[in-house]
Amino acid sequence: MGHYIEQIKTQETSKDSSSDTSSTTPNIRARSFAAAPTANVPSDLKSDDNTLPRKDAVDIASYQSWMTQADFNSLKTSGVKSIVVKLTEGTNYTNPYAANQIKMAQNAGLNVAVYHYARLTGANSQSDANSLAIQEAAYFAKVAKSFGLSSNIVMIMDCEQPYRDGSGNIIGPNPITVDWATAGVQFANTLKTNGYSNTKFYTSASWIGTNTETCQMNYNTLGGPKNLWAAQYLYGKPSSNDLKNQQYGAWQYTSQMYYQGTKNLQTYPVDTSIDYSEFFTDNSSAPTSTPIYRLYNSNNLEHLYTSNLNEKNTLVNIDWGKYEGISYYAPISGGTPVYRLYHKVLKIHIYTTDTNEKNVLSKSGWNYEGIVFYASTSSTGNIPVYRLYNSGIKQHLFTTDRNEKNVLSKLGWNYEGIAWYGLKS
């Protein structure tokens, strides 16, 4: 995905990865950074860099025909939750690898969403664009049904067709007379008529706004900002400390992510997005909470908490410490972020929901490791997570066990109050 992806400054870049078969689609990549200083281009990223935004979703097309089951399994292990597979384009193209890609993603335990690259080719009026959107949506739905895809699956309309070819000729919808958002409504309505009611939209951040006169994708027309997946590649390296496009459902922040699990993934970069609102998930069946695992290291007396099953299993396998079970459950999204930091000298972690505490510690020898899970925003019906501190061993402990809290409070641990709230399940 991504013919026209706006940069954090005014320049735009292209991945040339949306249209698998078109000979009329211009190759605009050459003009992207030909004259730009090397330091100012989007960076090649590695999945084991903890300073990056979360790696929630990877989108693929026929260009990723090289992917094997091992690659999908590895993405799952790396923390990826969703795979977005290109299914169709226009009114006659189907990704020949889509069926196998979907099957391998499902085998790996990954959530699957699908997208359609919309063309609306040659539309010079809104009525033309609406008619083409209806035809393309009908084709998208037809192929989805032939694949046996669930009626609840997220169906994404990819809206980014470039207006002109290399000679300056208009090949896409005329931007003066065609509004993509209006056509998008027709696209979604047609999918709904065909049994698919979970339609969302992908586009460049530069296309999104609230004024139909000045932007192509008015999110008020399309059901609100959370229905949009914004693509924007920054100059340099994106950071988890400075997330962009949080008003939208998801942000595709790179096409240059190299995952470190397999030789293929180390060799070929893939598109990666952070999901702010379970954008790619069929919410009718999606879990709303995740277990928080607790481990104990008797060597440095540290308790570690994580929602990452792979991290828990890896630490147990290398004898880092003893697994003490599920401490409690946390909301998958929509709660208060719980930040984790690590001190290389003390070799301990700390957890906090206090942004100021996180920022201060980040400047005082603590390495910020990102958001490790979320806390409930409400105390009603939820479980208090108590925080204690032992100045002798310089350790914090978090527990939902009131008795453990009370006993430790009499054994040299200072009770610091309720840190946050967890869910029962």
C-alpha positions in Angstrom: 0.0 0.0 0.0 1.1 3.6 -0.3 1.5 5.4 -3.7 1.1 8.8 -2.0 2.3 8.8 1.6 3.0 12.3 3.0 6.1 12.9 5.1 6.2 14.8 8.4 7.4 17.8 6.3 6.0 18.7 2.9 7.7 16.0 0.8 5.9 12.8 -0.2 7.3 9.4 -0.9 6.1 6.2 -2.6 6.5 2.5 -2.1 5.1 1.6 -5.5 3.5 -1.4 -3.8 -0.2 -0.9 -4.3 -0.9 -1.9 -7.9 0.3 -5.4 -8.7 -0.5 -5.4 -12.4 -1.1 -2.0 -13.7 1.2 -0.7 -16.4 -0.3 2.8 -16.2 0.4 3.4 -12.6 3.4 5.9 -12.5 6.6 5.1 -10.8 7.0 8.2 -8.6 9.5 6.7 -6.3 12.4 8.2 -8.2 11.4 11.7 -7.4 10.8 11.0 -3.7 14.3 11.6 -2.2 16.6 12.0 -5.1 17.9 15.3 -3.8 17.3 14.7 -0.1 20.1 14.4 2.4 20.5 10.8 3.6 19.8 11.8 7.2 16.4 13.1 6.2 14.9 10.1 4.6 12.7 7.5 6.4 14.9 5.1 8.2 15.3 1.4 7.8 13.9 0.0 11.0 14.5 -3.2 12.9 11.8 -4.9 14.9 13.9 -5.4 18.0 14.3 -1.6 18.5 12.2 -0.9 21.6 12.1 2.8 20.9 9.8 2.4 17.9 6.0 2.5 18.0 4.3 -0.8 18.6 4.4 -3.2 15.7 0.7 -4.2 15.7 -0.1 -4.8 12.0 1.7 -5.8 8.8 0.1 -5.4 5.4 1.0 -7.5 2.5 0.2 -8.0 -1.2 1.6 -10.2 -4.1 5.0 -8.6 -3.5 5.2 -10.7 -0.4 4.8 -14.0 -2.3 8.1 -15.0 -0.7 6.5 -15.4 2.8 6.4 -18.9 4.3 4.6 -20.2 7.3 7.7 -19.7 9.4 7.7 -16.0 8.5 4.1 -15.6 9.7 4.9 -17.5 12.9 7.9 -15.3 13.5 5.8 -12.1 13.0 3.4 -13.4 15.7 6.4 -14.1 18.0 7.6 -10.5 17.4 4.4 -9.1 18.7 2.5 -8.5 15.5 -1.3 -9.0 16.0 -2.8 -8.5 12.6 -2.0 -9.3 9.0 -3.8 -7.1 6.3 -3.9 -9.0 3.0 -4.5 -7.3 -0.3 -7.4 -9.2 -1.9 -8.5 -7.2 -4.9 -8.0 -4.2 -7.1 -10.3 -2.4 -9.5 -12.9 -4.7 -11.0 -10.8 -7.6 -12.3 -7.7 -8.2 -10.3 -7.3 -10.7 -7.4 -4.1 -11.2 -5.5 -3.0 -14.7 -6.6 -1.3 -15.4 -3.3 -4.0 -14.1 -1.1 -5.6 -17.4 -0.2 -2.4 -18.9 0.9 -1.3 -15.7 2.8 -4.6 -15.7 4.7 -4.3 -19.3 5.6 -0.7 -19.0 6.8 -1.6 -15.9 8.9 -4.6 -17.8 10.5 -2.4 -20.8 11.1 0.0 -18.5 13.0 -2.8 -17.3 15.2 -2.8 -13.8 13.6 -5.9 -11.7 13.1 -6.7 -11.2 9.4 -8.2 -8.2 7.6 -8.3 -7.6 3.9 -8.0 -4.6 1.6 -9.1 -3.5 -1.9 -7.0 -1.1 -3.9 -9.6 1.3 -5.3 -9.0 2.8 -8.7 -12.1 4.8 -9.8 -10.1 5.2 -13.0 -11.1 8.0 -15.3 -14.0 9.3 -13.2 -14.5 13.0 -14.1 -17.8 13.4 -12.1 -19.0 12.4 -8.7 -21.7 10.2 -10.3 -19.0 8.4 -12.3 -16.9 7.9 -9.2 -19.9 6.6 -7.2 -20.7 4.1 -9.9 -17.2 2.8 -10.1 -17.0 2.6 -6.3 -20.1 0.4 -6.3 -18.7 -1.8 -9.1 -15.4 -2.2 -7.3 -17.0 -3.0 -3.9 -19.2 -5.6 -5.5 -16.1 -7.3 -7.0 -14.3 -7.1 -3.6 -17.3 -8.7 -1.9 -17.6 -11.4 -4.5 -14.0 -12.4 -4.1 -14.2 -12.3 -0.3 -17.2 -14.7 -0.4 -15.4 -17.0 -2.8 -12.6 -17.2 -0.1 -15.1 -18.0 2.6 -14.2 -14.9 4.6 -16.4 -14.1 7.6 -19.0 -11.4 7.2 -17.5 -9.7 10.3 -14.0 -9.4 8.8 -12.6 -5.9 8.5 -12.8 -4.9 4.8 -10.6 -1.9 3.9 -11.0 0.5 1.0 -7.5 1.7 0.0 -7.9 5.3 -1.3 -4.7 6.7 -2.7 -4.8 6.4 -6.5 -2.4 9.0 -7.9 -4.0 11.6 -10.1 -1.4 11.8 -12.9 1.1 9.6 -14.7 4.7 10.5 -15.5 3.6 12.7 -18.4 1.2 14.7 -16.3 -2.0 13.0 -17.7 -4.8 12.5 -15.3 -5.4 8.7 -15.0 -7.3 8.6 -11.7 -10.4 10.4 -10.5 -10.4 14.1 -11.3 -9.7 15.8 -7.9 -11.7 18.9 -9.0 -14.9 17.0 -9.6 -14.6 13.9 -7.5 -14.7 13.5 -3.7 -13.2 10.2 -2.5 -15.1 10.2 0.8 -18.5 10.4 -1.0 -17.5 7.5 -3.2 -16.3 5.7 -0.1 -19.8 5.8 1.4 -21.1 4.1 -1.8 -18.3 1.5 -1.5 -19.2 0.8 2.1 -23.0 0.6 1.4 -22.4 -1.9 -1.4 -20.3 -4.1 0.8 -23.0 -4.0 3.5 -25.6 -5.0 0.9 -23.4 -7.9 0.1 -23.1 -9.0 3.7 -19.9 -7.2 4.8 -20.7 -4.4 7.2 -17.2 -3.8 8.8 -15.7 -1.3 6.2 -12.8 1.0 7.0 -10.6 3.2 5.0 -6.8 3.6 4.3 -5.3 6.8 2.9 -2.5 9.3 3.2 -2.6 11.5 6.3 -2.4 14.5 3.8 -5.8 13.5 2.4 -7.6 13.5 5.7 -9.6 16.4 7.2 -13.0 17.7 7.9 -13.6 20.1 5.0 -14.8 18.4 1.9 -13.7 21.5 -0.1 -10.1 21.1 0.9 -9.5 17.4 1.5 -10.3 14.1 -0.2 -11.2 12.0 2.9 -13.6 13.9 5.2 -13.8 11.6 8.1 -17.1 13.0 9.2 -18.5 11.6 5.9 -16.9 8.2 6.6 -18.1 7.6 10.2 -15.5 9.4 12.2 -11.7 9.5 12.5 -11.4 6.1 14.1 -12.6 4.6 10.8 -9.5 5.8 9.0 -6.0 4.2 8.8 -3.6 7.0 8.2 -0.3 6.5 6.3 2.6 8.9 7.0 6.3 8.1 6.9 8.4 10.5 9.0 11.8 11.9 8.1 14.3 9.8 10.2 13.0 7.3 12.8 9.6 7.3 14.4 9.5 7.1 18.2 7.1 5.6 20.7 7.6 8.8 22.7 6.2 10.9 19.9 3.3 9.0 18.3 1.5 10.6 15.3 -2.0 10.4 14.0 -3.5 9.1 17.3 -6.8 10.6 16.4 -7.3 7.9 13.7 -7.8 4.2 14.1 -4.3 3.2 13.1 -1.1 4.7 11.8 1.1 3.1 9.1 4.5 4.6 10.0 6.9 2.6 7.8 7.4 0.4 4.7 11.0 -0.3 5.9 10.6 -2.6 8.9 13.0 -5.5 9.0 11.8 -8.2 11.4 14.6 -10.2 13.0 13.1 -13.7 13.3 13.7 -15.4 9.9 16.2 -14.9 7.1 13.3 -13.7 4.8 12.1 -11.1 7.2 15.7 -9.9 7.8 16.1 -9.5 4.0 12.8 -8.0 2.9 11.2 -5.0 4.6 7.4 -4.9 5.2 4.8 -2.3 5.9 4.1 -1.9 9.6 1.4 0.0 11.6 0.5 0.8 15.1 -3.2 0.0 15.9 -4.7 2.6 18.2 -8.2 1.2 18.4 -8.4 -2.5 17.4 -8.8 -1.1 13.9 -8.1 -4.4 12.1 -10.0 -6.7 14.5 -13.5 -8.1 14.2 -14.7 -6.7 17.5 -17.7 -9.0 17.6 -15.4 -11.9 18.6 -12.2 -10.1 19.7 -11.0 -10.5 23.3 -11.2 -7.4 25.3 -8.5 -8.3 27.9 -5.1 -9.9 28.1 -3.4 -11.7 31.0 -0.6 -10.1 32.8 2.1 -12.6 33.7 4.2 -12.3 36.8 7.7 -13.8 37.2 10.2 -13.7 40.1 14.0 -13.6 39.9 15.5 -14.8 43.1 19.0 -13.5 42.2 18.1 -9.8 42.1 14.7 -10.2 44.0 12.9 -8.6 41.1 9.3 -9.2 40.0 8.6 -8.8 36.3 5.2 -8.2 34.7 4.4 -8.6 31.1 1.4 -9.2 28.7 3.8 -10.7 26.1 3.4 -14.5 26.2 6.6 -14.9 24.2 8.6 -12.8 26.6 7.2 -14.8 29.5 8.1 -18.1 27.9 11.5 -17.0 26.8 12.5 -15.8 30.3 11.3 -19.0 31.8 13.2 -21.1 29.2 16.5 -19.2 29.9 16.0 -19.6 33.7 15.6 -15.9 34.2 13.2 -16.6 37.0 10.2 -18.5 38.3 6.8 -18.0 36.6 4.3 -17.1 39.3 1.1 -17.2 37.2 -1.4 -14.7 35.9 -1.4 -11.7 38.2 -4.6 -10.1 36.7 -6.0 -9.1 33.3 -5.6 -5.8 31.5 -7.7 -4.2 28.8 -6.2 -4.8 25.3 -6.7 -1.1 24.4 -8.5 2.0 25.4 -7.1 2.1 28.9 -4.4 4.0 30.7 -0.9 3.2 29.4 1.4 1.4 31.8 5.0 2.3 31.0 8.0 0.1 31.7 11.6 1.2 32.3 14.8 -0.7 32.9 17.9 0.3 34.8 21.0 -1.4 33.3 23.1 -0.9 36.4 20.5 -2.0 39.0 19.2 -4.6 36.5 15.6 -4.0 37.5 12.3 -2.7 35.9 9.8 -0.2 37.1 6.2 0.3 36.0 4.2 3.5 36.1 1.1 5.1 34.6 2.6 8.6 35.5 3.9 10.2 32.3 5.9 12.7 34.3 7.6 9.9 36.4 8.4 8.1 33.2 9.9 11.2 31.6 12.0 12.1 34.7 13.3 8.5 35.0 14.2 8.4 31.3 16.6 11.2 32.0 18.0 9.6 35.1 19.6 6.4 33.9 16.4 4.4 33.2 15.8 3.1 29.7 12.2 3.5 28.5 10.9 0.2 27.1 7.5 1.4 25.9 3.9 0.6 26.9 3.8 -2.9 28.1 0.0 -3.1 28.8 -2.9 -1.0 29.7 -4.7 -0.3 33.0 -8.4 0.1 33.4 -9.7 3.7 33.5 -12.3 2.8 36.1 -12.2 1.5 39.6 -15.8 0.3 39.5 -15.9 -3.5 39.5 -12.2 -3.8 38.8 -9.2 -5.0 40.8 -6.8 -2.6 42.5 -3.1 -3.2 41.8 -1.1 -2.2 44.9 2.4 -0.7 44.6 5.0 -1.2 47.3 8.7 -0.2 47.5 11.6 -1.7 49.5 14.4 0.8 49.9 16.8 -1.8 51.1 16.8 -3.8 47.9 15.6 -0.8 45.8 12.7 -2.8 44.4 9.0 -2.1 43.6 6.4 -4.8 43.7 2.9 -4.8 42.3 0.2 -7.1 43.5 -3.6 -7.5 43.5 -3.4 -9.7 46.6 -4.5 -7.6 49.6 -3.0 -10.1 52.0 0.4 -10.0 50.3 0.3 -6.2 50.4 -0.6 -6.2 54.1 2.1 -8.8 55.0 4.8 -7.0 53.0 3.9 -3.7 54.6 5.0 -5.2 57.9 8.2 -6.6 56.5 10.1 -3.5 55.4 8.0 -2.7 52.3 6.5 0.8 52.0 3.0 0.8 50.7 2.7 3.5 48.0 -1.0 3.2 47.2 -3.1 1.8 44.3 -1.0 2.1 41.1 -3.9 1.3 38.7 -6.8 -1.1 38.3 -6.9 -4.4 36.4 -9.7 -6.5 35.1 -11.0 -9.8 36.6 -10.8 -11.6 33.2 
